[in-house]
Amino acid sequence: MILQDIIKDSGASILHGTPLTPVSSITSDSRKACPGCLFVAIKGTGIDGHDFIGQALEKGAVAVVSADRKGLAICACNFYGNPSHKLRLVGITGTNGKTTTVTLLYNLFRRLGYECGLLSTIANYVGKKRLETVNTTSDPITTNSLLARMAEAGCEYCFMEVSSIGMEQDRVAGLKFEAGIFSNLTHDHLDYHKTFAEYLRCKKLFFDSLPAEAHAIINIDDKNGLVMVQNCRASLVTYSCKKVADHSCRILEESFEGMLLKIDGTEVWTRLIGAHNASNILAAYATAMALGASKDETLKAISTLQSATGRLENHRGPRDISVIIDYAHTPDAMENVLNTLRDIAPDRQLVCLFGCGGDRDRSKRPEMAQVAEKFADRIVVTSDNSRSERTEDIMEDIRKGLSAKGQAKSLFIADRREAIRTAILTAPHGATILLAGKGHETYQILGNEKLHFDEREVIDEIFKQIQE
């Protein structure tokens, strides 16, 4: 492809090369520059790509352009042939439920007979092929390259998570979405956005950008749901588990094995549990209806679906203990999970083990503690991904959210492996233990090290020791 076709409508200016220079690849990372590539120099949050033009040229870049973030995204779309126009692309934004909902949609539409792609926090999929992921919303070059692979592989649909940071940084600029879903908006990412109002604004940008022919599928149980679609051109579809809406859902029965739901008047069994998952299932169902799927076939497929990895993942052990792994890392998400576990097993002792990430929003740490104190009989405070912060300092921030009564029922154990061991070994018969915060992650980031840490392996080791 020649340079002028790549930079069309991007606002990029040529710094090296000519409009007719042929280009074989594109990058905005000088470390990935190679012979024949186009290097797009952008000014990032901490690094200015213009400082690395020389390095890119030394590595063989045949062209260099200067662009802003949106310009980079448009260049990426052009280079890969605008692959989002060749797929039915569905995005979801919100604080909680994004990963579960896109995973449900990916598996649902595969069961309906379609080839699909998935771009999520846990993993990316091109058809059946799994690819690892780094960010909730990848950089535009990675995203477009994956969309192009999906189109080439015959995928008809792609379901992707769209983060507030991804929107603010124009990572999805130039993509054509057929539907956008809003799940909810609660406390998160204020270390980046600084204020809740700014966080909301960045979420709303997604719906502001939807074309008139798209569908805006909105959870009106969240007070910010209809705010998202103010001045939105897309057609509105509402869903609710509490109010009158285009699509509604009610929980009829619930246990650790699953829920019996009534969706738009029809009963359906699902293996997922929790009111928040009823909402996630309803979001997937409402999306399928908007995209023209059969109601009967959709509900039949929903009954076979499982949740995403690390979302209310139940491990049954000796002494009738249930250890639940969940990614909940916000006050609202942890309250949803604890509330669900309390409702399902009100007579069981409920233990909540959690930590908070370092170099992230500190204001939610005492809030997480207050949620744990409200719902759990016992609390174990430990490490999460402490990064450059001292785990002990993070734990102290959490401690500040506990009352004297809350502190009396809490243990503070910095080593997460030892904390899990203590929680399980000291739990009474029939206890429910929530391990919150890690979910699908199989590592811990402590200091500058990314260490292998899989809670499933830790649980298995402890269960074996109990049985021996």
PAMARSE-729128 format. One record per residue (C-alpha): residue number from 1; residue in three letters; chain; y, x, z. Coordinates in nm, 2 decimals. Each point is the difference from the previous one (the first is absolute). Layout:
REM residues N
(torza NUM,"ALA","A",(Y,X,Z))
...
REM end
This chain:
REM residues 468
(torza 1,"MET","A",(0.00,0.00,0.00))
(torza 2,"ILE","A",(0.35,0.13,-0.08))
(torza 3,"LEU","A",(0.26,0.03,0.27))
(torza 4,"GLN","A",(0.24,-0.27,-0.13))
(torza 5,"ASP","A",(-0.27,-0.26,0.03))
(torza 6,"ILE","A",(-0.08,0.10,0.36))
(torza 7,"ILE","A",(0.36,-0.02,0.12))
(torza 8,"LYS","A",(0.09,-0.32,-0.18))
(torza 9,"ASP","A",(0.20,-0.24,0.22))
(torza 10,"SER","A",(-0.04,0.24,0.30))
(torza 11,"GLY","A",(0.35,0.14,0.01))
(torza 12,"ALA","A",(-0.15,0.35,0.02))
(torza 13,"SER","A",(0.20,0.29,-0.15))
(torza 14,"ILE","A",(-0.17,0.29,-0.19))
(torza 15,"LEU","A",(0.05,0.34,0.17))
(torza 16,"HIS","A",(-0.26,0.19,-0.21))
(torza 17,"GLY","A",(-0.17,-0.09,-0.33))
(torza 18,"THR","A",(0.11,-0.24,-0.27))
(torza 19,"PRO","A",(-0.05,-0.37,-0.06))
(torza 20,"LEU","A",(-0.29,0.09,-0.24))
(torza 21,"THR","A",(-0.18,0.24,0.24))
(torza 22,"PRO","A",(-0.36,-0.10,0.02))
(torza 23,"VAL","A",(-0.13,-0.05,0.36))
(torza 24,"SER","A",(-0.36,-0.01,0.12))
(torza 25,"SER","A",(0.05,-0.08,0.37))
(torza 26,"ILE","A",(0.27,-0.10,0.25))
(torza 27,"THR","A",(0.07,0.11,0.36))
(torza 28,"SER","A",(0.28,0.00,0.26))
(torza 29,"ASP","A",(-0.18,0.27,0.21))
(torza 30,"SER","A",(0.07,0.35,-0.13))
(torza 31,"ARG","A",(-0.32,0.12,0.16))
(torza 32,"LYS","A",(-0.19,-0.22,-0.24))
(torza 33,"ALA","A",(0.19,0.11,-0.31))
(torza 34,"CYS","A",(-0.22,0.13,-0.28))
(torza 35,"PRO","A",(0.03,0.10,-0.37))
(torza 36,"GLY","A",(0.13,-0.29,-0.21))
(torza 37,"CYS","A",(0.13,-0.21,0.29))
(torza 38,"LEU","A",(0.32,-0.18,0.06))
(torza 39,"PHE","A",(0.16,0.08,0.34))
(torza 40,"VAL","A",(0.21,-0.28,0.14))
(torza 41,"ALA","A",(0.25,0.14,0.25))
(torza 42,"ILE","A",(0.11,-0.25,0.26))
(torza 43,"LYS","A",(0.18,0.03,0.32))
(torza 44,"GLY","A",(-0.24,-0.11,0.27))
(torza 45,"THR","A",(0.05,-0.08,0.37))
(torza 46,"GLY","A",(-0.03,0.36,0.11))
(torza 47,"ILE","A",(-0.05,0.20,-0.32))
(torza 48,"ASP","A",(0.21,0.02,-0.32))
(torza 49,"GLY","A",(-0.23,0.05,-0.30))
(torza 50,"HIS","A",(0.28,0.17,-0.19))
(torza 51,"ASP","A",(-0.06,0.30,0.22))
(torza 52,"PHE","A",(-0.34,0.04,-0.15))
(torza 53,"ILE","A",(0.07,-0.02,-0.37))
(torza 54,"GLY","A",(-0.05,0.37,-0.04))
(torza 55,"GLN","A",(-0.34,-0.02,0.16))
(torza 56,"ALA","A",(-0.10,-0.28,-0.23))
(torza 57,"LEU","A",(0.11,0.19,-0.31))
(torza 58,"GLU","A",(-0.20,0.31,0.12))
(torza 59,"LYS","A",(-0.31,-0.22,0.02))
(torza 60,"GLY","A",(0.04,-0.12,-0.36))
(torza 61,"ALA","A",(0.22,-0.31,0.01))
(torza 62,"VAL","A",(0.13,-0.07,-0.35))
(torza 63,"ALA","A",(0.26,-0.25,0.11))
(torza 64,"VAL","A",(0.21,-0.07,0.30))
(torza 65,"VAL","A",(0.20,-0.31,0.07))
(torza 66,"SER","A",(0.22,-0.11,0.29))
(torza 67,"ALA","A",(-0.05,-0.35,0.14))
(torza 68,"ASP","A",(0.03,-0.22,0.31))
(torza 69,"ARG","A",(-0.31,-0.16,0.15))
(torza 70,"LYS","A",(0.02,-0.31,-0.21))
(torza 71,"GLY","A",(0.03,0.22,-0.31))
(torza 72,"LEU","A",(-0.31,0.19,0.10))
(torza 73,"ALA","A",(-0.19,-0.32,0.03))
(torza 74,"ILE","A",(0.11,-0.12,-0.34))
(torza 75,"CYS","A",(-0.09,0.33,-0.16))
(torza 76,"ALA","A",(-0.35,-0.03,0.16))
(torza 77,"CYS","A",(-0.04,-0.35,-0.14))
(torza 78,"ASN","A",(0.10,0.11,-0.35))
(torza 79,"PHE","A",(-0.22,0.31,0.01))
(torza 80,"TYR","A",(-0.31,-0.20,0.08))
(torza 81,"GLY","A",(0.08,-0.28,-0.25))
(torza 82,"ASN","A",(0.12,-0.26,0.26))
(torza 83,"PRO","A",(-0.35,-0.07,0.12))
(torza 84,"SER","A",(0.12,-0.28,0.24))
(torza 85,"HIS","A",(0.06,-0.21,-0.31))
(torza 86,"LYS","A",(-0.36,0.03,-0.09))
(torza 87,"LEU","A",(-0.13,-0.13,0.33))
(torza 88,"ARG","A",(0.06,-0.30,0.23))
(torza 89,"LEU","A",(0.17,0.19,0.28))
(torza 90,"VAL","A",(0.03,-0.16,0.35))
(torza 91,"GLY","A",(0.19,0.16,0.28))
(torza 92,"ILE","A",(0.02,-0.08,0.37))
(torza 93,"THR","A",(0.26,0.10,0.25))
(torza 94,"GLY","A",(0.04,-0.07,0.37))
(torza 95,"THR","A",(-0.06,0.18,0.33))
(torza 96,"ASN","A",(-0.36,-0.10,0.07))
(torza 97,"GLY","A",(-0.28,-0.13,-0.21))
(torza 98,"LYS","A",(0.07,0.19,-0.33))
(torza 99,"THR","A",(-0.31,0.21,-0.01))
(torza 100,"THR","A",(-0.23,-0.29,0.10))
(torza 101,"THR","A",(0.15,-0.24,-0.25))
(torza 102,"VAL","A",(-0.01,0.24,-0.30))
(torza 103,"THR","A",(-0.36,0.09,0.09))
(torza 104,"LEU","A",(-0.09,-0.36,0.02))
(torza 105,"LEU","A",(0.16,-0.07,-0.34))
(torza 106,"TYR","A",(-0.17,0.30,-0.16))
(torza 107,"ASN","A",(-0.34,-0.10,0.12))
(torza 108,"LEU","A",(0.07,-0.37,-0.06))
(torza 109,"PHE","A",(0.09,0.05,-0.37))
(torza 110,"ARG","A",(-0.29,0.23,-0.05))
(torza 111,"ARG","A",(-0.23,-0.27,0.12))
(torza 112,"LEU","A",(0.17,-0.24,-0.24))
(torza 113,"GLY","A",(-0.11,0.23,-0.28))
(torza 114,"TYR","A",(0.31,0.20,-0.07))
(torza 115,"GLU","A",(0.04,0.38,-0.01))
(torza 116,"CYS","A",(0.27,0.10,0.24))
(torza 117,"GLY","A",(0.20,0.29,0.15))
(torza 118,"LEU","A",(0.12,0.05,0.35))
(torza 119,"LEU","A",(0.29,0.21,0.14))
(torza 120,"SER","A",(-0.01,-0.01,0.38))
(torza 121,"THR","A",(0.05,0.19,0.32))
(torza 122,"ILE","A",(-0.37,0.06,0.04))
(torza 123,"ALA","A",(-0.10,0.10,-0.36))
(torza 124,"ASN","A",(0.08,-0.05,-0.37))
(torza 125,"TYR","A",(-0.26,-0.15,-0.23))
(torza 126,"VAL","A",(-0.02,0.01,-0.38))
(torza 127,"GLY","A",(-0.27,-0.26,-0.05))
(torza 128,"LYS","A",(-0.29,0.12,0.23))
(torza 129,"LYS","A",(0.13,0.36,0.02))
(torza 130,"ARG","A",(0.15,0.08,0.33))
(torza 131,"LEU","A",(0.29,0.25,0.02))
(torza 132,"GLU","A",(0.17,0.13,0.32))
(torza 133,"THR","A",(0.35,-0.10,0.08))
(torza 134,"VAL","A",(0.29,0.16,0.19))
(torza 135,"ASN","A",(0.28,-0.25,0.03))
(torza 136,"THR","A",(0.01,-0.38,0.02))
(torza 137,"THR","A",(0.20,0.00,-0.32))
(torza 138,"SER","A",(-0.07,0.31,-0.21))
(torza 139,"ASP","A",(0.27,0.19,-0.19))
(torza 140,"PRO","A",(0.07,-0.17,-0.34))
(torza 141,"ILE","A",(-0.17,0.27,-0.21))
(torza 142,"THR","A",(-0.33,-0.04,0.20))
(torza 143,"THR","A",(0.03,-0.38,-0.01))
(torza 144,"ASN","A",(0.06,-0.02,-0.37))
(torza 145,"SER","A",(-0.28,0.25,-0.07))
(torza 146,"LEU","A",(-0.24,-0.22,0.20))
(torza 147,"LEU","A",(0.12,-0.32,-0.17))
(torza 148,"ALA","A",(-0.06,0.17,-0.34))
(torza 149,"ARG","A",(-0.35,0.10,0.11))
(torza 150,"MET","A",(-0.06,-0.36,0.10))
(torza 151,"ALA","A",(0.12,-0.14,-0.33))
(torza 152,"GLU","A",(-0.21,0.25,-0.19))
(torza 153,"ALA","A",(-0.31,-0.09,0.22))
(torza 154,"GLY","A",(0.04,-0.37,-0.10))
(torza 155,"CYS","A",(0.15,-0.12,0.33))
(torza 156,"GLU","A",(0.17,-0.34,-0.03))
(torza 157,"TYR","A",(0.16,-0.01,0.35))
(torza 158,"CYS","A",(0.14,0.25,0.24))
(torza 159,"PHE","A",(0.09,-0.08,0.36))
(torza 160,"MET","A",(0.23,0.24,0.18))
(torza 161,"GLU","A",(0.19,0.05,0.33))
(torza 162,"VAL","A",(0.37,0.03,-0.03))
(torza 163,"SER","A",(0.17,0.16,0.30))
(torza 164,"SER","A",(0.36,-0.03,0.11))
(torza 165,"ILE","A",(0.04,0.38,-0.04))
(torza 166,"GLY","A",(-0.15,-0.02,-0.34))
(torza 167,"MET","A",(0.26,-0.27,-0.10))
(torza 168,"GLU","A",(0.29,0.19,0.15))
(torza 169,"GLN","A",(-0.11,0.31,-0.20))
(torza 170,"ASP","A",(-0.05,-0.19,-0.32))
(torza 171,"ARG","A",(-0.37,0.10,-0.03))
(torza 172,"VAL","A",(-0.08,-0.33,-0.18))
(torza 173,"ALA","A",(0.30,-0.01,-0.22))
(torza 174,"GLY","A",(-0.10,-0.10,-0.36))
(torza 175,"LEU","A",(-0.32,-0.16,0.10))
(torza 176,"LYS","A",(-0.07,-0.36,-0.12))
(torza 177,"PHE","A",(-0.14,-0.22,0.28))
(torza 178,"GLU","A",(-0.16,-0.33,-0.07))
(torza 179,"ALA","A",(0.00,-0.10,0.37))
(torza 180,"GLY","A",(0.15,0.12,0.32))
(torza 181,"ILE","A",(-0.13,-0.09,0.35))
(torza 182,"PHE","A",(0.19,0.01,0.33))
(torza 183,"SER","A",(-0.22,0.01,0.31))
(torza 184,"ASN","A",(0.24,0.04,0.30))
(torza 185,"LEU","A",(0.27,0.22,0.14))
(torza 186,"THR","A",(-0.02,0.16,0.35))
(torza 187,"HIS","A",(0.11,0.32,0.17))
(torza 188,"ASP","A",(-0.10,0.31,-0.20))
(torza 189,"HIS","A",(0.15,0.30,-0.19))
(torza 190,"LEU","A",(0.33,-0.01,0.19))
(torza 191,"ASP","A",(-0.02,0.38,0.02))
(torza 192,"TYR","A",(0.07,-0.01,-0.37))
(torza 193,"HIS","A",(0.21,-0.32,-0.05))
(torza 194,"LYS","A",(0.19,0.03,0.33))
(torza 195,"THR","A",(0.07,-0.38,0.03))
(torza 196,"PHE","A",(-0.22,-0.31,-0.05))
(torza 197,"ALA","A",(0.26,-0.14,-0.24))
(torza 198,"GLU","A",(-0.04,0.30,-0.23))
(torza 199,"TYR","A",(-0.38,-0.02,0.03))
(torza 200,"LEU","A",(0.03,-0.37,-0.11))
(torza 201,"ARG","A",(0.23,0.09,-0.28))
(torza 202,"CYS","A",(-0.24,0.25,-0.14))
(torza 203,"LYS","A",(-0.29,-0.25,0.01))
(torza 204,"LYS","A",(0.22,-0.26,-0.17))
(torza 205,"LEU","A",(0.07,0.24,-0.29))
(torza 206,"PHE","A",(-0.35,-0.06,-0.12))
(torza 207,"PHE","A",(0.05,-0.37,-0.04))
(torza 208,"ASP","A",(0.35,0.05,-0.15))
(torza 209,"SER","A",(-0.16,0.21,-0.27))
(torza 210,"LEU","A",(-0.27,-0.26,-0.10))
(torza 211,"PRO","A",(0.04,-0.15,-0.35))
(torza 212,"ALA","A",(0.05,-0.37,-0.05))
(torza 213,"GLU","A",(-0.36,-0.05,-0.13))
(torza 214,"ALA","A",(-0.15,0.16,0.31))
(torza 215,"HIS","A",(-0.12,-0.18,0.32))
(torza 216,"ALA","A",(0.15,0.07,0.34))
(torza 217,"ILE","A",(-0.27,-0.09,0.25))
(torza 218,"ILE","A",(0.16,-0.03,0.35))
(torza 219,"ASN","A",(-0.13,-0.04,0.35))
(torza 220,"ILE","A",(0.23,-0.26,0.15))
(torza 221,"ASP","A",(-0.15,0.04,0.35))
(torza 222,"ASP","A",(0.22,0.31,0.02))
(torza 223,"LYS","A",(0.37,-0.09,0.05))
(torza 224,"ASN","A",(0.10,0.26,-0.26))
(torza 225,"GLY","A",(-0.23,-0.14,-0.27))
(torza 226,"LEU","A",(0.26,-0.22,-0.17))
(torza 227,"VAL","A",(0.27,0.27,0.05))
(torza 228,"MET","A",(-0.21,0.22,-0.23))
(torza 229,"VAL","A",(0.04,-0.24,-0.29))
(torza 230,"GLN","A",(0.37,-0.07,0.02))
(torza 231,"ASN","A",(0.13,0.06,-0.35))
(torza 232,"CYS","A",(-0.35,0.08,-0.12))
(torza 233,"ARG","A",(-0.07,-0.10,-0.37))
(torza 234,"ALA","A",(-0.37,-0.04,0.04))
(torza 235,"SER","A",(-0.17,-0.33,0.06))
(torza 236,"LEU","A",(-0.06,-0.07,0.37))
(torza 237,"VAL","A",(-0.35,-0.06,0.15))
(torza 238,"THR","A",(-0.02,-0.05,0.38))
(torza 239,"TYR","A",(-0.29,0.04,0.23))
(torza 240,"SER","A",(-0.03,-0.08,0.38))
(torza 241,"CYS","A",(-0.25,-0.03,0.28))
(torza 242,"LYS","A",(0.25,-0.20,0.21))
(torza 243,"LYS","A",(0.23,-0.20,-0.23))
(torza 244,"VAL","A",(0.00,-0.22,-0.31))
(torza 245,"ALA","A",(-0.02,0.23,-0.30))
(torza 246,"ASP","A",(-0.14,0.02,-0.35))
(torza 247,"HIS","A",(-0.32,0.15,0.15))
(torza 248,"SER","A",(-0.11,-0.05,0.36))
(torza 249,"CYS","A",(-0.28,0.12,0.23))
(torza 250,"ARG","A",(-0.14,-0.09,0.34))
(torza 251,"ILE","A",(-0.26,0.18,0.22))
(torza 252,"LEU","A",(-0.27,-0.24,0.10))
(torza 253,"GLU","A",(-0.24,0.24,0.17))
(torza 254,"GLU","A",(0.00,0.37,0.09))
(torza 255,"SER","A",(-0.23,0.26,0.14))
(torza 256,"PHE","A",(-0.06,0.37,-0.04))
(torza 257,"GLU","A",(-0.22,-0.08,-0.31))
(torza 258,"GLY","A",(0.28,-0.18,-0.19))
(torza 259,"MET","A",(0.21,-0.31,-0.03))
(torza 260,"LEU","A",(-0.03,-0.35,-0.15))
(torza 261,"LEU","A",(0.32,-0.08,-0.18))
(torza 262,"LYS","A",(0.14,-0.31,-0.17))
(torza 263,"ILE","A",(0.20,0.12,-0.30))
(torza 264,"ASP","A",(0.18,-0.27,-0.20))
(torza 265,"GLY","A",(-0.24,-0.26,0.14))
(torza 266,"THR","A",(-0.32,0.19,-0.07))
(torza 267,"GLU","A",(-0.21,0.17,0.27))
(torza 268,"VAL","A",(-0.11,0.36,-0.06))
(torza 269,"TRP","A",(-0.17,0.26,0.22))
(torza 270,"THR","A",(0.13,0.36,0.00))
(torza 271,"ARG","A",(-0.12,0.31,0.17))
(torza 272,"LEU","A",(0.35,0.10,0.10))
(torza 273,"ILE","A",(0.14,-0.10,0.34))
(torza 274,"GLY","A",(0.35,-0.06,0.15))
(torza 275,"ALA","A",(0.29,-0.23,-0.08))
(torza 276,"HIS","A",(0.17,0.29,-0.19))
(torza 277,"ASN","A",(-0.30,0.03,-0.22))
(torza 278,"ALA","A",(0.00,-0.37,-0.07))
(torza 279,"SER","A",(0.35,0.06,-0.13))
(torza 280,"ASN","A",(-0.11,0.30,-0.21))
(torza 281,"ILE","A",(-0.28,-0.21,-0.15))
(torza 282,"LEU","A",(0.24,-0.28,-0.07))
(torza 283,"ALA","A",(0.23,0.25,-0.17))
(torza 284,"ALA","A",(-0.28,0.11,-0.23))
(torza 285,"TYR","A",(-0.11,-0.35,-0.07))
(torza 286,"ALA","A",(0.36,-0.11,-0.08))
(torza 287,"THR","A",(0.03,0.30,-0.24))
(torza 288,"ALA","A",(-0.32,-0.09,-0.17))
(torza 289,"MET","A",(0.12,-0.36,-0.05))
(torza 290,"ALA","A",(0.33,0.13,-0.14))
(torza 291,"LEU","A",(-0.18,0.22,-0.25))
(torza 292,"GLY","A",(-0.21,-0.29,-0.12))
(torza 293,"ALA","A",(-0.34,0.06,0.17))
(torza 294,"SER","A",(-0.24,-0.29,0.08))
(torza 295,"LYS","A",(0.04,-0.14,0.35))
(torza 296,"ASP","A",(-0.38,-0.05,0.05))
(torza 297,"GLU","A",(-0.09,0.34,-0.13))
(torza 298,"THR","A",(0.27,0.17,0.20))
(torza 299,"LEU","A",(-0.11,-0.16,0.33))
(torza 300,"LYS","A",(-0.36,0.08,-0.07))
(torza 301,"ALA","A",(0.10,0.37,-0.06))
(torza 302,"ILE","A",(0.21,0.01,0.32))
(torza 303,"SER","A",(-0.30,-0.09,0.20))
(torza 304,"THR","A",(-0.17,0.32,-0.10))
(torza 305,"LEU","A",(0.30,0.24,0.06))
(torza 306,"GLN","A",(0.03,0.25,0.28))
(torza 307,"SER","A",(0.32,0.15,0.14))
(torza 308,"ALA","A",(0.14,0.34,-0.09))
(torza 309,"THR","A",(-0.14,0.31,0.18))
(torza 310,"GLY","A",(0.14,0.04,0.35))
(torza 311,"ARG","A",(0.13,-0.35,0.03))
(torza 312,"LEU","A",(-0.17,-0.18,0.30))
(torza 313,"GLU","A",(-0.31,0.21,-0.06))
(torza 314,"ASN","A",(-0.26,-0.10,0.26))
(torza 315,"HIS","A",(-0.25,0.26,0.14))
(torza 316,"ARG","A",(-0.25,-0.16,0.24))
(torza 317,"GLY","A",(-0.16,0.23,0.25))
(torza 318,"PRO","A",(-0.20,0.02,0.32))
(torza 319,"ARG","A",(0.08,-0.23,0.29))
(torza 320,"ASP","A",(0.12,-0.26,-0.25))
(torza 321,"ILE","A",(0.32,0.20,-0.05))
(torza 322,"SER","A",(0.21,-0.06,-0.31))
(torza 323,"VAL","A",(0.22,0.28,-0.12))
(torza 324,"ILE","A",(0.26,-0.12,-0.25))
(torza 325,"ILE","A",(0.17,0.25,-0.23))
(torza 326,"ASP","A",(0.33,-0.12,-0.14))
(torza 327,"TYR","A",(0.30,0.16,-0.18))
(torza 328,"ALA","A",(0.25,-0.20,0.21))
(torza 329,"HIS","A",(0.29,0.23,0.06))
(torza 330,"THR","A",(0.29,-0.24,0.05))
(torza 331,"PRO","A",(0.07,-0.23,0.30))
(torza 332,"ASP","A",(-0.05,-0.31,-0.21))
(torza 333,"ALA","A",(-0.33,0.13,-0.16))
(torza 334,"MET","A",(-0.14,0.10,0.34))
(torza 335,"GLU","A",(0.10,-0.34,0.15))
(torza 336,"ASN","A",(-0.18,-0.18,-0.29))
(torza 337,"VAL","A",(-0.32,0.20,0.06))
(torza 338,"LEU","A",(0.00,-0.02,0.38))
(torza 339,"ASN","A",(0.07,-0.37,-0.02))
(torza 340,"THR","A",(-0.29,-0.05,-0.24))
(torza 341,"LEU","A",(-0.24,0.19,0.22))
(torza 342,"ARG","A",(0.12,-0.19,0.31))
(torza 343,"ASP","A",(-0.05,-0.33,-0.17))
(torza 344,"ILE","A",(-0.35,0.08,-0.13))
(torza 345,"ALA","A",(-0.13,0.14,0.33))
(torza 346,"PRO","A",(0.22,-0.13,0.28))
(torza 347,"ASP","A",(-0.25,0.09,0.27))
(torza 348,"ARG","A",(-0.05,0.36,-0.11))
(torza 349,"GLN","A",(0.20,0.29,0.15))
(torza 350,"LEU","A",(0.24,0.11,-0.27))
(torza 351,"VAL","A",(0.09,0.37,-0.02))
(torza 352,"CYS","A",(0.28,0.12,-0.23))
(torza 353,"LEU","A",(0.01,0.37,-0.10))
(torza 354,"PHE","A",(0.30,0.12,-0.20))
(torza 355,"GLY","A",(0.26,0.27,-0.07))
(torza 356,"CYS","A",(0.30,0.02,-0.22))
(torza 357,"GLY","A",(0.08,0.23,-0.29))
(torza 358,"GLY","A",(0.23,0.30,0.05))
(torza 359,"ASP","A",(0.31,0.05,-0.21))
(torza 360,"ARG","A",(0.02,-0.37,-0.05))
(torza 361,"ASP","A",(0.19,-0.30,0.14))
(torza 362,"ARG","A",(0.02,0.07,0.38))
(torza 363,"SER","A",(0.14,-0.35,0.08))
(torza 364,"LYS","A",(-0.33,-0.17,-0.06))
(torza 365,"ARG","A",(-0.19,0.21,0.26))
(torza 366,"PRO","A",(0.10,-0.20,0.31))
(torza 367,"GLU","A",(-0.04,-0.32,-0.20))
(torza 368,"MET","A",(-0.37,0.10,-0.07))
(torza 369,"ALA","A",(-0.05,0.06,0.37))
(torza 370,"GLN","A",(0.14,-0.35,0.08))
(torza 371,"VAL","A",(-0.23,-0.16,-0.24))
(torza 372,"ALA","A",(-0.30,0.18,0.14))
(torza 373,"GLU","A",(0.10,-0.09,0.36))
(torza 374,"LYS","A",(0.03,-0.37,-0.10))
(torza 375,"PHE","A",(-0.34,-0.04,-0.16))
(torza 376,"ALA","A",(-0.24,0.27,0.13))
(torza 377,"ASP","A",(-0.18,0.03,0.33))
(torza 378,"ARG","A",(0.00,0.38,-0.02))
(torza 379,"ILE","A",(0.21,0.24,-0.21))
(torza 380,"VAL","A",(-0.08,0.35,-0.12))
(torza 381,"VAL","A",(0.30,0.19,-0.14))
(torza 382,"THR","A",(-0.09,0.30,-0.21))
(torza 383,"SER","A",(0.10,0.19,-0.32))
(torza 384,"ASP","A",(0.04,-0.13,-0.35))
(torza 385,"ASN","A",(0.15,0.23,-0.27))
(torza 386,"SER","A",(0.23,0.19,0.23))
(torza 387,"ARG","A",(0.13,0.23,-0.28))
(torza 388,"SER","A",(0.27,0.23,0.13))
(torza 389,"GLU","A",(0.06,-0.19,0.33))
(torza 390,"ARG","A",(-0.19,0.07,0.32))
(torza 391,"THR","A",(-0.26,-0.26,0.07))
(torza 392,"GLU","A",(0.11,-0.01,0.36))
(torza 393,"ASP","A",(0.36,-0.09,-0.10))
(torza 394,"ILE","A",(-0.12,-0.28,-0.22))
(torza 395,"MET","A",(-0.22,-0.13,0.29))
(torza 396,"GLU","A",(0.30,0.01,0.23))
(torza 397,"ASP","A",(0.20,-0.21,-0.24))
(torza 398,"ILE","A",(-0.29,-0.25,0.00))
(torza 399,"ARG","A",(-0.01,0.01,0.38))
(torza 400,"LYS","A",(0.36,-0.11,0.02))
(torza 401,"GLY","A",(-0.10,-0.34,-0.14))
(torza 402,"LEU","A",(-0.25,-0.07,0.27))
(torza 403,"SER","A",(0.08,-0.18,0.33))
(torza 404,"ALA","A",(-0.14,0.13,0.32))
(torza 405,"LYS","A",(-0.29,-0.25,-0.04))
(torza 406,"GLY","A",(-0.06,0.12,-0.36))
(torza 407,"GLN","A",(0.00,0.37,0.11))
(torza 408,"ALA","A",(-0.25,-0.09,0.27))
(torza 409,"LYS","A",(-0.26,-0.11,-0.26))
(torza 410,"SER","A",(0.07,0.29,-0.24))
(torza 411,"LEU","A",(-0.15,0.34,-0.06))
(torza 412,"PHE","A",(0.19,0.27,-0.18))
(torza 413,"ILE","A",(-0.24,0.24,-0.18))
(torza 414,"ALA","A",(0.15,0.22,-0.27))
(torza 415,"ASP","A",(-0.32,0.10,-0.18))
(torza 416,"ARG","A",(-0.10,-0.31,-0.21))
(torza 417,"ARG","A",(-0.37,0.09,-0.01))
(torza 418,"GLU","A",(-0.01,0.02,0.38))
(torza 419,"ALA","A",(0.21,-0.32,0.03))
(torza 420,"ILE","A",(-0.25,-0.19,-0.21))
(torza 421,"ARG","A",(-0.29,0.14,0.20))
(torza 422,"THR","A",(0.16,-0.10,0.33))
(torza 423,"ALA","A",(0.08,-0.35,-0.13))
(torza 424,"ILE","A",(-0.36,-0.06,-0.11))
(torza 425,"LEU","A",(-0.18,0.16,0.30))
(torza 426,"THR","A",(0.22,-0.18,0.26))
(torza 427,"ALA","A",(-0.01,-0.34,-0.17))
(torza 428,"PRO","A",(-0.21,-0.27,0.16))
(torza 429,"HIS","A",(-0.28,-0.19,-0.17))
(torza 430,"GLY","A",(0.13,-0.22,-0.28))
(torza 431,"ALA","A",(0.34,0.16,-0.03))
(torza 432,"THR","A",(0.21,0.00,-0.31))
(torza 433,"ILE","A",(0.18,0.33,-0.08))
(torza 434,"LEU","A",(0.27,0.02,-0.26))
(torza 435,"LEU","A",(0.07,0.35,-0.15))
(torza 436,"ALA","A",(0.34,-0.06,-0.16))
(torza 437,"GLY","A",(0.20,0.21,-0.24))
(torza 438,"LYS","A",(-0.25,0.21,-0.20))
(torza 439,"GLY","A",(-0.19,-0.27,-0.20))
(torza 440,"HIS","A",(-0.12,0.15,-0.33))
(torza 441,"GLU","A",(0.14,0.35,0.08))
(torza 442,"THR","A",(-0.26,0.27,0.05))
(torza 443,"TYR","A",(0.24,0.27,0.13))
(torza 444,"GLN","A",(0.26,0.07,0.26))
(torza 445,"ILE","A",(0.32,0.19,-0.06))
(torza 446,"LEU","A",(0.08,0.22,0.30))
(torza 447,"GLY","A",(0.28,0.25,-0.05))
(torza 448,"ASN","A",(-0.04,0.14,-0.35))
(torza 449,"GLU","A",(-0.37,-0.06,-0.01))
(torza 450,"LYS","A",(-0.19,-0.29,-0.17))
(torza 451,"LEU","A",(-0.32,-0.01,0.20))
(torza 452,"HIS","A",(-0.32,-0.20,-0.09))
(torza 453,"PHE","A",(-0.02,-0.29,0.24))
(torza 454,"ASP","A",(-0.21,-0.31,-0.08))
(torza 455,"GLU","A",(-0.01,-0.26,0.28))
(torza 456,"ARG","A",(-0.33,-0.14,-0.14))
(torza 457,"GLU","A",(-0.17,0.34,0.05))
(torza 458,"VAL","A",(0.14,0.02,0.36))
(torza 459,"ILE","A",(-0.12,-0.35,0.08))
(torza 460,"ASP","A",(-0.35,0.07,-0.14))
(torza 461,"GLU","A",(-0.02,0.32,0.21))
(torza 462,"ILE","A",(0.09,-0.18,0.32))
(torza 463,"PHE","A",(-0.23,-0.29,-0.07))
(torza 464,"LYS","A",(-0.29,0.24,-0.05))
(torza 465,"GLN","A",(0.08,0.18,0.33))
(torza 466,"ILE","A",(0.00,-0.34,0.19))
(torza 467,"GLN","A",(-0.34,-0.09,-0.15))
(torza 468,"GLU","A",(-0.17,0.34,0.08))
REM end
